[in-house]
Amino acid sequence: VNLKRPCPFWADDGHCSIRDCHVEPCPESKVPIGIKAGSSNKYSKRANNTKDLEDCEQANKLGAINSTLSNQSKEAFIDWARYDDSQDHFCELDDERSPDAQYVDLLLNPERYTGYKGPSAWRVWNSIYEENCFKPRSVYRPLNPLAPSRGQDDGESFYTWLEGLCLEKRVFYKLISGLHVSINLHLCANYLLEETWGKPRWGHNVKEFIHRFDPIETKGEGPRRLKNLYFLYLIELRALSKVAPYFERSFVDLYTGNVQEDAESKTLLLDIFRDTKSFPMHFDEKSMFAGDKKGAKSLKEEFRLHFKNISRIMDCVGCDKCRLWGKLQTQGLGTALKILFSEKEIQNLPENSPSKGFQLTRQEIVALINAFGRLSTSIKELQNFKLLLQHTR
């Protein structure tokens, strides 16, 4: 992850100085050799360590051509290739070759309440909802009970307007809302309850949960938001079941250099896919972008660009830990969307060689699985809060 990319939309507010905002990167010596050395698209030992004849011939031809190009032209070609590679992406992925990119152990940097809030945090969410959810400014969206009140409008005009939108735009809003809910649940469930003698105690903050989701405190917004969490969960569950054939191929082995761990990782991953298939009632994305071809293609592209914009807004988050998990979860959802809109390409995957029609980078795979893990945790924590609320009443 690159946590140093500048915010592309407004002047940086400055980074959070709170201790819990800090992210501890991995020392170079701790990064597995297969991850450090390999291309982001290559998972097998063979792909990382060998070059076949065709690649060599192509490299020689390119070498001959490149010798006649100016450096400026070479850079332009690289930019074009990067642009072409990004055409099926719903997210702005970090460049792993950047000197600012760092490897981060997610287990050592858990997502939890950091104290990052106020104008900087609100600016990020407001920008996402107000400018990137196909929403006109004239329609008030009740973002949070802490937001300034807008007279008598309790948000009903927003929902009346939302119901009048096409399916795709309603889905887009629900996905973003579900993501927002999931992140809020993580913060409520892993809250800094007290700190004595430098020993922090983290746990469930029922008061904060009520503040964010109670029907009365949120003027009916809380339950609506929680429904969107389940909707997002089903979307990502559907994507996992769709992408299973990509990983079931024998040559995809998640290569890191540790043979035993790689085999265990592959087995665990296939177990997850097996579980997703045991529950077939997922969201059916076939009803989306199903109109006339020209209109559907245009809407799909608009959908993709809106979401890509949201992934870029994550570089405006001032807290490094919040930025890390925000980027990871938006990239995970972006990868899920990429999968759902690549059904034909996945069905036509060759068994024993990489596909040019559909490809996932290592970064996308990590984001997809971890984002689904965060959503699963959110669902579980919601049940925990329900039990805690029963005991406190």
C-alpha positions in Angstrom: 0.0 0.0 0.0 1.1 3.6 -0.7 0.0 5.8 2.2 1.8 8.8 1.0 -0.1 9.5 -2.2 -1.4 13.1 -2.1 -5.1 13.9 -2.1 -6.1 14.6 -5.7 -9.2 16.7 -4.9 -8.3 19.2 -2.2 -5.3 20.6 -0.3 -4.2 18.1 2.3 -5.6 18.7 5.8 -2.5 17.3 7.4 -2.0 13.9 8.8 -3.5 12.7 12.0 -1.0 12.9 14.9 -3.0 10.5 17.2 -0.8 7.6 18.1 -3.4 5.0 17.1 -3.5 6.4 13.5 0.0 5.1 12.9 0.7 2.1 10.6 3.7 0.0 11.3 5.1 -1.3 7.9 6.9 -4.7 7.5 10.7 -4.7 7.6 12.1 -5.7 4.2 13.5 -8.9 5.8 10.0 -10.1 6.8 8.4 -9.9 3.3 8.2 -13.4 1.7 10.6 -13.7 -1.3 7.9 -14.8 -3.7 5.8 -11.7 -3.0 8.8 -9.3 -3.1 10.3 -10.7 -6.3 7.2 -11.7 -8.3 5.1 -9.7 -10.7 1.7 -8.7 -9.3 -0.1 -10.9 -11.8 2.0 -14.0 -11.2 1.2 -16.5 -8.5 3.1 -19.7 -9.5 6.8 -20.4 -9.0 7.1 -21.2 -12.7 5.6 -17.8 -13.6 7.8 -15.9 -11.2 11.1 -17.6 -11.9 11.1 -18.6 -15.7 10.6 -16.9 -19.0 9.3 -18.8 -21.9 10.6 -18.4 -25.4 7.8 -16.2 -26.6 8.4 -13.7 -23.9 12.1 -13.6 -24.7 11.5 -13.1 -28.4 9.0 -10.3 -27.6 11.5 -8.7 -25.3 14.2 -8.8 -28.0 11.9 -7.1 -30.5 10.9 -4.5 -28.0 14.5 -3.9 -27.2 15.3 -3.3 -30.8 12.4 -0.9 -31.2 13.1 0.9 -27.9 16.6 1.9 -28.9 15.2 4.3 -31.5 12.7 5.9 -29.1 13.2 9.0 -27.0 12.8 8.7 -23.2 9.7 10.8 -23.5 8.1 8.4 -26.0 9.0 5.4 -23.8 7.3 7.0 -20.8 4.2 7.7 -23.0 4.0 4.1 -24.0 4.3 3.0 -20.3 1.4 5.4 -19.5 -0.7 4.0 -22.3 -0.1 0.4 -21.2 -1.0 1.3 -17.6 -4.2 3.0 -19.0 -5.1 0.0 -21.0 -4.5 -2.3 -18.0 -6.8 -0.2 -15.9 -9.8 -0.2 -18.2 -11.5 -3.1 -16.4 -10.6 -1.8 -13.0 -13.2 -0.3 -10.7 -10.4 1.1 -8.4 -7.3 3.1 -8.6 -4.7 0.6 -7.5 -1.4 1.6 -5.9 1.7 1.2 -8.0 3.7 -1.5 -6.2 6.9 -0.3 -7.8 6.6 3.1 -6.2 9.4 3.9 -3.7 6.6 5.1 -1.3 4.8 1.7 -1.4 5.1 -0.4 1.8 4.3 -3.9 2.8 1.9 -4.0 5.8 1.0 -6.9 8.1 -2.7 -6.4 8.6 -2.7 -8.6 11.7 -0.3 -6.1 13.4 -2.4 -3.1 12.3 -6.0 -4.0 13.1 -8.9 -1.8 12.1 -10.3 0.0 15.2 -11.3 3.3 16.6 -8.4 5.8 16.3 -10.0 9.0 17.4 -9.8 10.4 13.8 -12.9 12.5 13.4 -14.0 16.1 12.8 -14.0 18.2 9.6 -11.3 16.2 7.8 -13.2 12.9 8.2 -16.5 14.4 7.4 -15.1 16.0 4.2 -14.2 12.5 2.9 -17.6 11.0 3.5 -19.5 14.1 2.3 -17.5 14.1 -0.9 -18.3 10.4 -1.4 -22.0 10.8 -0.9 -22.6 14.3 -2.3 -20.5 14.1 -5.4 -20.1 10.4 -6.3 -23.4 8.7 -5.7 -25.3 9.9 -8.8 -26.9 12.5 -6.5 -28.0 16.1 -7.3 -27.0 18.6 -4.6 -30.6 19.7 -4.3 -31.6 16.4 -2.6 -30.6 16.2 1.1 -29.1 12.9 2.1 -29.2 12.4 5.9 -25.5 11.4 6.3 -25.3 11.1 10.0 -27.2 12.4 13.1 -24.1 14.5 13.9 -24.4 16.4 10.6 -25.9 19.8 10.7 -29.7 19.7 10.5 -31.4 21.0 7.3 -34.7 22.3 8.7 -37.7 20.0 8.6 -36.3 17.7 6.0 -35.7 14.3 7.8 -34.3 12.7 4.6 -37.6 11.3 3.2 -37.2 13.4 0.1 -33.9 11.6 -0.5 -35.5 8.2 -0.3 -38.4 9.3 -2.5 -35.9 10.5 -5.0 -33.8 7.3 -4.6 -36.7 5.0 -5.4 -37.2 6.9 -8.7 -33.7 6.0 -9.9 -32.8 3.1 -12.1 -31.7 -0.2 -10.4 -28.0 0.4 -11.1 -27.9 3.8 -9.4 -29.8 2.5 -6.4 -27.4 -0.4 -6.1 -24.4 2.0 -6.2 -25.8 4.1 -3.3 -26.6 0.9 -1.2 -23.0 -0.4 -1.7 -21.4 2.8 -0.5 -23.8 3.0 2.4 -23.2 -0.6 3.3 -19.4 0.0 3.3 -19.9 3.1 5.5 -22.0 1.0 8.0 -19.4 -1.8 8.0 -16.5 0.6 8.9 -18.7 2.2 11.6 -19.4 -1.2 13.1 -15.7 -2.1 13.3 -15.0 1.2 15.1 -17.9 0.6 17.6 -16.8 -3.0 18.2 -13.1 -2.2 18.7 -13.4 1.1 20.6 -10.8 2.5 23.0 -12.8 2.1 26.3 -10.0 3.2 28.7 -6.3 3.6 28.9 -4.6 3.2 32.3 -0.9 3.3 32.8 -0.3 3.1 29.1 -2.3 -0.1 28.8 -5.3 0.5 26.4 -8.5 -1.6 26.8 -10.4 -2.1 23.5 -14.0 -3.4 23.3 -17.6 -2.9 22.4 -19.0 0.6 22.9 -22.8 0.1 23.1 -23.4 3.8 23.6 -21.5 4.6 20.4 -23.5 1.9 18.5 -26.8 3.3 19.7 -25.7 6.8 18.7 -25.0 5.7 15.1 -27.7 3.1 14.5 -30.6 3.4 17.0 -33.9 4.2 15.1 -34.8 7.1 17.4 -31.4 8.7 17.6 -30.9 8.5 13.8 -34.5 9.4 12.9 -35.1 6.0 11.3 -31.8 6.1 9.4 -30.0 3.4 11.4 -32.1 0.3 10.3 -32.0 1.5 6.7 -28.2 1.6 6.8 -28.0 -1.8 8.4 -30.0 -3.3 5.6 -27.4 -2.0 3.2 -24.7 -3.8 5.1 -26.5 -7.1 4.4 -26.9 -6.1 0.7 -23.2 -5.4 0.4 -22.4 -8.7 2.0 -24.5 -10.6 -0.5 -22.9 -8.7 -3.4 -19.4 -9.7 -2.3 -20.5 -13.3 -1.5 -21.8 -13.5 -5.1 -18.4 -12.3 -6.4 -16.6 -15.0 -4.5 -18.8 -17.7 -5.9 -18.3 -16.3 -9.4 -14.5 -16.1 -9.3 -14.0 -19.6 -7.9 -13.1 -21.2 -11.3 -10.2 -18.6 -11.6 -8.5 -20.1 -8.5 -9.6 -23.7 -8.9 -7.1 -24.1 -11.8 -4.1 -26.2 -10.8 -1.4 -23.7 -11.8 -2.7 -20.9 -9.5 -1.0 -21.6 -6.2 -0.6 -18.2 -4.5 3.2 -18.5 -4.6 5.2 -16.8 -1.7 8.2 -19.1 -1.6 7.0 -21.2 1.4 5.7 -24.5 -0.2 3.8 -25.7 2.8 2.1 -22.4 3.6 1.2 -21.9 -0.1 -0.5 -25.3 -0.2 -2.4 -24.5 3.0 -3.5 -21.1 1.7 -4.8 -22.6 -1.5 -6.7 -25.2 0.4 -8.3 -22.7 2.7 -9.2 -20.4 -0.2 -10.9 -23.3 -2.0 -12.8 -24.1 1.2 -14.2 -20.6 1.3 -15.3 -20.9 -2.3 -17.0 -24.2 -1.5 -18.9 -22.5 1.4 -20.1 -19.7 -0.8 -21.6 -22.3 -3.3 -23.5 -23.9 -0.4 -25.6 -20.8 -0.1 -26.8 -20.0 -3.7 -29.2 -17.1 -2.9 -27.0 -14.2 -3.7 -27.7 -11.0 -5.5 -28.4 -11.6 -9.2 -26.3 -9.0 -11.1 -27.7 -10.2 -14.5 -30.6 -7.7 -14.1 -28.1 -4.9 -14.1 -27.0 -3.0 -17.3 -29.6 -5.1 -19.1 -31.1 -2.4 -21.3 -30.2 -1.4 -24.8 -26.5 -2.2 -25.5 -25.4 1.4 -26.0 -27.2 2.8 -22.9 -26.1 -0.2 -20.8 -22.5 0.2 -21.8 -22.5 3.9 -21.1 -24.1 3.4 -17.7 -21.7 0.7 -16.8 -18.8 2.9 -17.6 -20.3 5.8 -15.6 -20.7 3.3 -12.7 -17.1 2.2 -12.9 -15.7 5.8 -13.1 -17.8 6.9 -10.1 -16.5 4.0 -8.0 -12.9 4.6 -9.2 -13.3 8.2 -8.0 -14.3 7.0 -4.6 -11.1 4.8 -4.4 -9.1 8.0 -5.2 -10.8 9.8 -2.4 -9.3 7.3 0.0 -6.0 9.1 -0.5 -7.6 12.1 1.2 -8.1 10.3 4.5 -5.8 12.0 7.1 -5.4 9.0 9.4 -2.9 6.4 8.1 -4.7 3.4 9.7 -8.1 4.6 8.5 -6.6 5.2 5.0 -5.1 1.7 5.0 -8.4 0.0 5.8 -10.4 2.3 3.7 -8.3 1.6 0.6 -8.4 -2.1 1.3 -12.2 -2.3 1.6 -12.9 0.0 -1.4 -10.4 -2.1 -3.5 -12.1 -5.3 -2.3 -15.5 -4.0 -3.4 -14.1 -2.7 -6.6 -12.6 -6.2 -7.3 -15.9 -7.8 -6.5 -17.6 -5.5 -9.1 -14.9 -6.3 -11.7 -15.6 -10.0 -11.1 -19.4 -9.6 -11.4 -19.1 -7.8 -14.8 -16.6 -10.4 -16.2 -18.7 -13.5 -16.1 -18.1 -14.5 -19.8 -14.3 -14.0 -19.4 -14.2 -16.1 -16.3 -16.2 -18.9 -18.0 -13.7 -19.0 -20.9 -10.6 -19.2 -18.8 -7.9 -21.5 -20.1 -7.1 -24.4 -17.7 -3.3 -24.3 -17.8 -2.3 -20.8 -18.7 -3.0 -17.2 -17.7 -5.9 -15.4 -19.3 -5.6 -12.1 -21.1 -9.4 -11.7 -20.9 -9.6 -11.7 -17.1 -6.7 -11.2 -14.6 -6.5 -10.4 -10.9 -3.4 -8.9 -9.4 -2.1 -10.1 -6.1 -3.2 -6.7 -4.6 -6.8 -7.3 -5.9 -6.9 -10.8 -4.4 -5.7 -9.7 -1.0 -8.2 -6.8 -1.0 -11.1 -9.1 -2.1 -10.6 -11.7 0.6 -9.9 -9.2 3.4 -12.8 -6.9 2.5 -15.1 -9.9 2.7 -13.5 -10.8 6.0 -14.3 -7.3 7.3 -17.9 -7.6 6.1 -18.3 -11.0 7.8 -16.9 -9.5 11.0 -19.4 -6.7 10.7 -22.4 -9.1 10.5 -21.0 -11.0 13.5 -20.5 -7.9 15.5 -24.0 -6.7 14.8 -25.3 -9.9 16.4 -23.0 -9.2 19.4 -24.4 -5.7 19.8 -28.0 -7.1 19.7 -27.1 -9.4 22.6 -25.4 -6.6 24.5 -28.4 -4.4 24.0 -30.7 -7.1 25.4 -28.6 -7.4 28.5 -28.4 -3.6 29.2 -32.2 -3.0 28.9 
